Amino acid sequence: MATLADALRQFGAAYLRQHALSTAQAKAWRAIVACRTAALGGQQLACDTCGHSHWQYHSCRNRHCPTCGTRAKDAWLQGRLAEVLAVPYAHLVFTLPHSLNGLYGAHPRWVIDTLFTCTAQTLAEFAANPKWMGVTDGTPAFSLVLHTWGQDLQRHIHLHAVMACGVLASDGQWATPARKPDFLFPVQALSKVFRGKFMAALAAARKDGKIEHDPQGADTDWSARQKQLYKHHWVVYAKTPLGGPAQVLEYLSRYTHRTAISNERVRYVSEAEVAFNVRADDKGGKRLVRLDGVEFVRRFLLHVLPAGIKRIRHYGVLACACKAVKLGQARGALQMPALNAQALECALVFIARVAGIDINLCPACKVGRLRVAAVMAGSQYLPAPGQVLTPNERGPP
């Protein structure tokens, strides 16, 4: 099966002849190419019954690596099990216009932080409005997840918001939405407020010299972009309300640790191009997109985030500063049982058992148990981007 790492190996040298890498891009590149190879070290597992053995190499754990996404997602979801409330949830998407893509390229950190801030402020203001929640001092519970890509890997900057339908009032009671239990806010009103907040932040940043490398910073270009940004409605999309805790967790897992492209979508890597699947319609249909190999690498690298940027952020009841108190109050108001850490762990073990997953069972004879027969240390330095792995770095078969 073709992978993202195959594409980086195949077209790395050609890409690097035309482009330079940022520090974050170089780090992600090294990790993805070395992931699950001997370059990161590993262990040889041998069956105690039939003699079968195979090597199991370590993961890179880079957040841009599609190979590592599943394990990171599962670990993250385990930590979120205790935070889902017994209420309906809504999924909203806040999207920046593509005319801001140039600004993102020059000042990604400012754009990302401002997008999170303006989205969170918009949702918090609507949640505190008695017109929508029936109370004036409610604290919402929502998480925001950043995505910067579309299906074709072009830049498409947006936030996924997963929000509980209701707020925690100052008296410790849970207030449900004023209109109906699973309705939050009208998207047209959200869009106007969201646009207003971002545009105000944009003007202030220009005045304060925080976006001095804006490619449209000249007066004429700035005015033209401002007119374009005010001319169109900014897209805020609300999807069908989510159900109970199980569905919320399953839905969250689709977005929290997703990378720009998964290995499952890569169909083949040839000498000249990369072909991958994209969504063709809302009914699950797919179509094939073929890109020149260097262009494919360029598009993927558009979505490597600057170091230190948090893609997942929590607000209101779920904010780190007050979660220990407010989450407990919300659970009490909803008459949810108190958490039992031991019971939670046992439940996770039970789920793994009934799913029939036994990672220590020999894949050959289906009887014996796998034991560690040998250990291999990883390389001190990972191969540079564009450098081909040596046979030792690839590891024994």
VENVEN-V967810 format. One line per field, one symbol per residue. psi: psi as a letter, one per 40 degrees, with the letter a starting at -180 (. if undefined). burial: 1 if it has 16 or more other C-alpha atoms within 10 Angstrom, else 0. A space follows every 50 residues. Layout:
BEGIN
psi: ???
burial: ???
END
This chain:
BEGIN
psi: hiidddddddedddddeeiiiidddddddddddehfiedeiaihhihede eiiiihiiidfheehddeddddddddddeedeehifiiiihihhhiieee ddddddgddddddddddddddddddddeheddeeiefihihiihhhieii deeihghihhhhhhgiihideeihhiiddidfhcihdddddddddddddd dddddddefefeehefeidddddddddddedihihhhhihiibadddddd ddedddfhidhiddehdihaedihhiiihdieeeiiihhhiidddddddd edehiiiehhdhiiibdeiddedddddddddddefiiiihdddddddddd dddeefhgeehhedeediihihdihhiiidhiiihehhhiddddii.
burial: 01111111111100100000000011111111111111111111111000 00111111111111111110011000100001111111111111111001 10110011101101110111111111110001111111111111111110 01111111111111111110001111110001111010011111111110 11000000001101110000000010001000011111001110100110 01101111111110111110001111110000000000011011011011 11111000001111111110001001111110110000000000000000 00000000000100000111100001010001101100100011100
END
